[in-house]
Amino acid sequence: MPDKTAPEYRCGHCNRLLARGAIEAGEIELQCPRCKTRLHLRASRPSQAPHDGLHDGDRYVRETPSSHR
């Protein structure tokens, strides 16, 4: 059964319901099947999902051997 408290995304042109739910990360593009209008949606807050830490800029330190033989 769908969650009635979840955000709804409707076509801005014909008001047809296109999706229901939260966007956790990134962005999506929807196209209304009725009038073919495109809707671009982005997450409103950063993802709460854990990450691997590889994209933290200066905080990532690559370990290299101290001597080569």
C-alpha positions in Angstrom: 0.0 0.0 0.0 1.5 3.4 -1.0 2.5 5.8 1.8 0.1 8.8 1.6 2.5 11.1 3.5 5.3 10.7 0.9 5.9 13.7 -1.4 4.0 13.6 -4.7 5.5 14.8 -8.0 2.9 16.0 -10.5 3.2 17.3 -14.0 3.3 21.1 -14.0 1.2 21.2 -17.2 -1.6 18.7 -16.7 -1.3 17.8 -13.0 -1.0 14.1 -13.5 0.7 12.2 -10.7 4.1 11.0 -12.0 5.8 9.7 -8.8 5.5 9.5 -5.1 8.4 9.2 -2.6 11.6 10.9 -1.5 14.7 11.3 -3.7 17.6 10.3 -1.5 20.5 11.3 -3.8 21.2 12.6 -7.2 18.6 13.6 -9.7 16.0 12.1 -12.0 14.1 13.1 -15.0 10.5 12.1 -15.6 8.3 12.5 -18.6 4.6 12.8 -18.3 2.9 10.0 -20.3 -0.1 12.1 -20.9 1.3 15.4 -22.3 5.0 14.6 -22.7 6.2 17.4 -20.5 9.6 16.7 -18.8 10.2 17.2 -15.1 13.7 17.4 -13.6 14.0 16.6 -9.9 17.0 16.8 -7.5 17.5 15.6 -4.0 16.8 18.4 -1.6 19.5 17.4 0.9 22.7 15.4 0.8 22.5 11.6 0.9 22.6 10.0 4.4 24.1 6.9 2.9 27.7 6.0 3.9 30.4 6.6 1.3 33.8 5.2 0.8 35.7 8.4 1.5 37.5 8.4 -1.8 36.1 11.8 -3.0 36.9 13.9 0.1 39.6 16.0 -1.6 42.6 16.6 0.6 41.5 14.2 3.3 42.3 11.2 1.1 45.9 10.2 1.5 47.4 7.6 -0.8 49.8 5.3 1.0 52.9 4.5 -1.0 55.9 2.3 0.0 58.8 4.3 1.5 61.4 2.5 -0.6 61.4 0.6 -3.9 63.5 -2.5 -4.4 
